[in-house]
Amino acid sequence: MKQLIVAIFLLMIIPACKTSKQEKLISHYRKGSKDFIQHKQVHEFSINLSYLPASFLPRAEESKQDFSQYYYFRLTVEFQKKVSISLQDKSALYYGLDTVFTAGESAAEALPVLVEPIINGSQTNQEYLLVFERSAFGKNKELKIVFKDRLFTNTRISFVFNRNKIEELESIIS
């Protein structure tokens, strides 16, 4: 009987510990939001690139896949004016996405492993999930992502993140 009570108690405590870690991670992310979210205003477009801890990904907790070898980012492009784009025209925003983002600006710049449009149904913004291998950034203290934007602003936009802050955030959940 004692073993049953202890087992039930442990089953109740273990999920609470995970929730506590998740809450701590979210709190740390919010406090240091300037370290994890970069904002650029270009003409009529507001462009945000946010670092996403792997545990923020849907079903990451349930998956057996190792997410630790990648960095995840979410790019959001907001339009100042409501833009009406037909379904045929919108498909142009999906082609060649893997070539408009790079890790760094050197001759050995690395392309993302995955660029996935996030279908959100909005007429006022467009979102993308960017996935880079950690090794693509070498041993640099800064993670520099370059957006060679040919889709919206026809400009080259750089986002720089502090690797130590990101590693500190990731250490909370592991």
N, C-alpha and C positions, 0 to 999 in steps of 0.2 A: 504494500500500500504506500509506504514512504517513497519507494522508487517511482511510483505512478505520479505522486504529488510533485516530486522533484522534476520529473520529465515534463509535466504540464507547465510548471513554473518556468523551466528553461525554454519551452516552446513559446511562452508569452514574452520572455525577456529578450530573446534573440531578435525577433522582428523589431522590437522597440529600440535595440541598439542600432540596427540599420537605419531606422527612421531618424534617430538622433544624429548619426553621421551625415545623413542626407540633409537634415536641417542645418547642421553646422556648415556643410558645404555651401548651401544656398545663402546662408548668412554671410559667409566669407566672400562669396561671389558678389553679393549686393554691396558690401562695404567697400570692396576694391573694384567697383564696376568700371572706373576709369582705366584700370589695368587690363580689363578683359573685353572692353567695348571701345572701338575706335569709330569716330564719326567724321565724315567729310561732306561738305556742302559744295556741289559743283552745279552751277547754273540753277536750274529748277529741280535738281535731284538731290535728295538727302541719302547718303550712302553710309551704312553702318556695317562694320564687320565685327562680329562677336565671337570670342572663344567659347566653345562648348565643352565642358568636361564630358568624358565618355559616359559617365553615369547619368547625364541629362538626356541621352539618346533614348528614344522609346524602346522598351524591352531590353535595355542593356543589362539590367540586373538578372533577367531570366536567361539571357543568352550564355552559351558556353564559349562563344568567340572571345578571343583576347583583343580587347580594344586598346591596350596600352601602347601598341607600337605606332599609333596614329595620333595626329592632332586634328581636331574637328572645329570648323568655323561655320558661322551662319552669316551670309551676306544678305542684307536687306536694302533694296533700292526703292525709295519712296518718291513718288511723283508729286509735285506741288499742285498740279492740276489733274483732275480726273481725266484719264486717257482712255478712250474707247478703242480697244484693239480687238479685231475679230479673231476667231480661233485660228484661221489660216495665217494671219499676220503674227500671232503670238508664237507660233512654232519656230519662227526665226530667232526667238530669244533663247532657244535651246540648242541650236547647232553650234558646234565648235567650242563649247564652253570649256573643255579641258585645256584649250590653248590660250585662253585669255587670263588665266591665273598662273602665277609662278611663285616658287619659294625663293626669294632673293632676286638680285639684279645682276649677279655675276654671269660669266660665260657658262658656268655649270649650273644654271638655274634649273630647278626641278619642277616638273608639272605635278598637279595633284593626282592622287590615285583615283579620286572620284569627284565629280561635280554633278550634283543632283538637284534639279529644280524642285522646289517645295511648292506644291500646288495648294494655294490658299484661297482661291476664288476672289481675290481682291482685284479691283480695277485701279487701285491707287498705289500698289507696290508689287514688287517681284522679289522672291526669295530663293536662295540657293544654299545647299549644304556642300561645303568644301572639305575634303579629306586629304591630308598630306601625311606622308610617312615622316616619322620623327627624324629619321636619318637624312631627310632632304635638307634639313637646316644645318647639318654638320654639328659643330660644337659651339656655334655662336651663342652669345648671351641674349641676342635679340632674334625674334622670329619676324622676318620681314616678308610680307605677302604683297605682291604687286598685281594689281588689277589693270590689265591693258584693255580698257573699256572701249570696245567698238560697238557695244549694244545700245548705250544710253547717251554718254557724254563725249565720246571720242577723245578721251584723255587717259593719261597714265596715272594711276592712283596707288600710293604706297601706304601700307598699314604696318606699324611696328609694334610688337608685343614683347614684354619682358619675359624671357623664358623662366627666370627664377620665380616670378610671381605665379606663372602657370604651373610649374612643378610643385610649388608650395600648395596651390589649390588642389592639385591632383593627389598630393600626399594625404590630404584629409580623409579621402574615401578609401584609400588602400590600407 
